[in-house]
Amino acid sequence: MTEELLAESGHAGILAEAVVHGESRLRGRTLADAQLRSRFDVTALAIRRGDSIVREDLAGVTLEAGDTLLVQTPIDEILHLDEEGYLSLTEGPPELFDVIHDVEPPDLDAGALLPVGILLAAIALAALDVVPIYIAALGGVVAMVAMNRLSASRAYDAVSWNVVFLLAGLLPLGLAMRETGGAAFVGELLVGVAGLLPPLFVLALFYLVTALVAAIITPVATVVLMIPIAVATATRTGVAGFPFLLVVTFAVAHAFVTPIGYQTNLMVYGPGGYRFTDFLRVGVPLQLLLCVVTTLAVAFVWPL
């Protein structure tokens, strides 16, 4: 049977088994929709679901969590699918797992030095203010694709599109709060509380409010929203404004309470199999600890 399947595939490669896990990008999609053959040079030969094995009309099968795929593929492509969250490798030839567990660094030849040169050039262009950093990064990607160091499909799949669209949807929320008067309302409340508490406690309160907002509408939007409120509060209470700016800056970088608070939280949320409450259980104590440490450190170095 293995020989027949190899003959059907039509291209060279290794045989491997891989499972569609619960957070797989293939879950709920058909093989025809995923286009494994055309995009990754990966051919599905059979699908095992429970006790049944599907060998015909595979293109129309909607993949579910727990499905096991027998695939014929180049080693680097199946590793890419594993790394990018499509499949989890379970079986394969020894050379496949030798690659996975190989700890020896690869030999650097002229071809390997080219991507390093492109990376350094992108960093230099951004550092010297020749072009904005996002233009330099995009130019580096285009150069990698144009010079055959990176395939267009890999570049596309390396982008966490769910994170991009979520952030794009949350940024207008911060603008909406400012335009509708929500930010001004929060500012008035904080100014009112500031008249009743010592400056150090007001500083800690600003940290907590900023961290809470950042956990909902992302750090970038929170900075835009909270910086004017911080300056206004410091001015109206007669204390230095710089410590408030620093607290806001630190607080938006410590968005641990929810998975949507920071891009890296979202990136590990699905592949790691985390739940929303996992971030609450770990993030809330960590947030409170950092509130105390950050507030005291800022007040010590930059007195109010």
ROMIBA-412260 format. One record per residue (C-alpha): chain; y, x, z. Coordinates in steps of 0.05 Angstrom, whole numbers, m for minus. Layout:
BEGIN
(A; (Y; X; Z))
...
# end
This chain:
BEGIN
(A; (0; 0; 0))
(A; (49; 57; 16))
(A; (39; 86; m54))
(A; (53; 18; m86))
(A; (117; 11; m45))
(A; (140; 81; m64))
(A; (129; 65; m137))
(A; (169; 1; m132))
(A; (230; 36; m102))
(A; (246; 77; m163))
(A; (278; 137; m130))
(A; (260; 196; m87))
(A; (270; 197; m12))
(A; (235; 190; 54))
(A; (203; 129; 84))
(A; (232; 105; 150))
(A; (231; 44; 194))
(A; (296; 18; 224))
(A; (312; m43; 267))
(A; (370; m92; 259))
(A; (399; m90; 329))
(A; (440; m144; 363))
(A; (507; m116; 343))
(A; (486; m92; 274))
(A; (535; m102; 216))
(A; (475; m127; 176))
(A; (460; m184; 223))
(A; (471; m251; 189))
(A; (477; m219; 120))
(A; (428; m216; 63))
(A; (405; m151; 31))
(A; (440; m172; m33))
(A; (505; m180; 5))
(A; (497; m113; 41))
(A; (483; m77; m25))
(A; (443; m22; 9))
(A; (417; 6; m57))
(A; (483; 10; m95))
(A; (526; 32; m36))
(A; (479; 77; 3))
(A; (421; 92; m44))
(A; (375; 58; 7))
(A; (319; 15; m18))
(A; (287; m38; 27))
(A; (212; m43; 13))
(A; (191; m93; 66))
(A; (218; m133; 125))
(A; (177; m147; 187))
(A; (198; m206; 229))
(A; (153; m220; 288))
(A; (82; m223; 262))
(A; (101; m236; 189))
(A; (118; m185; 135))
(A; (162; m201; 76))
(A; (150; m160; 13))
(A; (179; m204; m42))
(A; (248; m232; m56))
(A; (278; m187; m3))
(A; (348; m193; m31))
(A; (355; m265; m8))
(A; (329; m255; 63))
(A; (382; m265; 117))
(A; (373; m209; 167))
(A; (367; m226; 241))
(A; (367; m184; 304))
(A; (299; m154; 315))
(A; (280; m149; 241))
(A; (247; m84; 223))
(A; (261; m55; 153))
(A; (217; m6; 117))
(A; (265; 33; 74))
(A; (262; 91; 25))
(A; (324; 132; 30))
(A; (356; 201; 29))
(A; (358; 229; 100))
(A; (433; 234; 103))
(A; (443; 161; 83))
(A; (395; 132; 135))
(A; (429; 175; 187))
(A; (496; 147; 164))
(A; (471; 76; 171))
(A; (447; 92; 241))
(A; (512; 125; 262))
(A; (555; 68; 234))
(A; (518; 13; 270))
(A; (478; m17; 213))
(A; (408; 1; 236))
(A; (372; 36; 292))
(A; (318; 86; 270))
(A; (250; 76; 301))
(A; (200; 112; 256))
(A; (203; 166; 203))
(A; (176; 233; 181))
(A; (184; 294; 226))
(A; (239; 324; 183))
(A; (282; 263; 196))
(A; (280; 271; 271))
(A; (286; 346; 264))
(A; (354; 333; 232))
(A; (374; 285; 288))
(A; (356; 333; 344))
(A; (378; 397; 308))
(A; (429; 432; 351))
(A; (441; 492; 307))
(A; (508; 492; 273))
(A; (506; 487; 197))
(A; (522; 547; 154))
(A; (594; 547; 131))
(A; (598; 558; 56))
(A; (657; 547; 9))
(A; (639; 473; 3))
(A; (638; 464; 78))
(A; (705; 499; 87))
(A; (741; 452; 40))
(A; (740; 392; 88))
(A; (765; 438; 143))
(A; (822; 460; 99))
(A; (840; 388; 82))
(A; (840; 370; 156))
(A; (885; 430; 174))
(A; (932; 414; 117))
(A; (938; 341; 140))
(A; (953; 364; 211))
(A; (1004; 415; 188))
(A; (1041; 365; 144))
(A; (1046; 316; 201))
(A; (1065; 369; 253))
(A; (1120; 398; 209))
(A; (1148; 328; 196))
(A; (1138; 336; 121))
(A; (1106; 267; 118))
(A; (1088; 215; 172))
(A; (1021; 225; 205))
(A; (990; 163; 174))
(A; (1010; 186; 104))
(A; (980; 255; 118))
(A; (915; 224; 144))
(A; (910; 177; 84))
(A; (924; 234; 37))
(A; (868; 275; 69))
(A; (819; 218; 59))
(A; (839; 211; m14))
(A; (831; 286; m24))
(A; (762; 284; 8))
(A; (740; 228; m39))
(A; (772; 260; m101))
(A; (738; 326; m87))
(A; (669; 294; m77))
(A; (666; 313; m3))
(A; (663; 240; 18))
(A; (638; 179; m18))
(A; (683; 118; m23))
(A; (630; 74; 10))
(A; (626; 120; 70))
(A; (702; 121; 76))
(A; (703; 46; 74))
(A; (648; 37; 125))
(A; (678; 88; 173))
(A; (736; 40; 185))
(A; (725; m9; 242))
(A; (754; m68; 205))
(A; (743; m115; 264))
(A; (789; m71; 306))
(A; (841; m67; 250))
(A; (845; m142; 242))
(A; (845; m156; 316))
(A; (903; m108; 328))
(A; (940; m137; 269))
(A; (933; m206; 300))
(A; (954; m184; 369))
(A; (1018; m146; 351))
(A; (1054; m210; 330))
(A; (1037; m239; 398))
(A; (1083; m187; 431))
(A; (1139; m203; 381))
(A; (1129; m278; 394))
(A; (1137; m267; 469))
(A; (1203; m231; 457))
(A; (1230; m281; 407))
(A; (1211; m343; 447))
(A; (1242; m317; 512))
(A; (1177; m302; 546))
(A; (1196; m229; 556))
(A; (1264; m248; 585))
(A; (1229; m296; 633))
(A; (1183; m240; 657))
(A; (1243; m194; 664))
(A; (1281; m244; 707))
(A; (1220; m253; 753))
(A; (1213; m178; 762))
(A; (1287; m169; 776))
(A; (1283; m224; 828))
(A; (1224; m191; 862))
(A; (1257; m123; 858))
(A; (1312; m148; 905))
(A; (1260; m163; 959))
(A; (1216; m100; 955))
(A; (1227; m25; 964))
(A; (1236; 13; 898))
(A; (1168; 46; 904))
(A; (1133; m22; 907))
(A; (1174; m46; 848))
(A; (1150; 14; 809))
(A; (1078; m2; 826))
(A; (1089; m74; 807))
(A; (1115; m52; 739))
(A; (1052; m11; 729))
(A; (1007; m70; 744))
(A; (1046; m119; 701))
(A; (1048; m70; 643))
(A; (974; m55; 649))
(A; (958; m130; 651))
(A; (1000; m144; 589))
(A; (970; m84; 552))
(A; (901; m111; 566))
(A; (919; m174; 528))
(A; (966; m155; 471))
(A; (950; m80; 459))
(A; (990; m19; 483))
(A; (1036; m13; 423))
(A; (1062; m84; 430))
(A; (1067; m76; 505))
(A; (1112; m15; 500))
(A; (1159; m53; 454))
(A; (1159; m111; 502))
(A; (1164; m76; 570))
(A; (1211; m17; 558))
(A; (1274; m61; 554))
(A; (1252; m100; 615))
(A; (1240; m35; 654))
(A; (1309; m7; 636))
(A; (1343; m73; 654))
(A; (1307; m79; 721))
(A; (1324; m7; 740))
(A; (1397; m17; 721))
(A; (1405; m82; 759))
(A; (1371; m55; 822))
(A; (1411; 10; 822))
(A; (1353; 60; 816))
(A; (1336; 113; 764))
(A; (1308; 85; 700))
(A; (1267; 145; 677))
(A; (1210; 135; 728))
(A; (1203; 63; 703))
(A; (1197; 87; 632))
(A; (1143; 137; 652))
(A; (1104; 84; 691))
(A; (1105; 38; 630))
(A; (1081; 95; 586))
(A; (1024; 113; 633))
(A; (1004; 41; 645))
(A; (994; 24; 571))
(A; (948; 84; 565))
(A; (905; 58; 623))
(A; (884; m8; 593))
(A; (813; m11; 622))
(A; (808; m83; 645))
(A; (789; m116; 578))
(A; (755; m91; 515))
(A; (815; m113; 472))
(A; (864; m71; 512))
(A; (852; m7; 474))
(A; (822; 12; 407))
(A; (768; 56; 436))
(A; (746; 0; 482))
(A; (734; m44; 421))
(A; (697; 12; 385))
(A; (645; 18; 440))
(A; (643; m55; 459))
(A; (595; m78; 405))
(A; (551; m16; 393))
(A; (544; m5; 468))
(A; (520; m75; 482))
(A; (574; m86; 535))
(A; (597; m153; 561))
(A; (669; m174; 575))
(A; (654; m175; 650))
(A; (631; m102; 648))
(A; (702; m81; 634))
(A; (728; m123; 691))
(A; (679; m95; 741))
(A; (694; m23; 725))
(A; (765; m30; 699))
(A; (798; m68; 757))
(A; (781; m17; 812))
(A; (799; 40; 765))
(A; (864; 6; 747))
(A; (883; m3; 820))
(A; (866; 70; 836))
(A; (908; 95; 778))
(A; (965; 49; 799))
(A; (969; 83; 866))
(A; (961; 154; 839))
(A; (1009; 145; 780))
(A; (1063; 110; 821))
(A; (1063; 162; 876))
(A; (1061; 221; 827))
(A; (1119; 194; 785))
(A; (1161; 178; 846))
(A; (1147; 247; 874))
(A; (1165; 287; 812))
(A; (1221; 241; 789))
(A; (1252; 210; 852))
(A; (1279; 140; 848))
# end
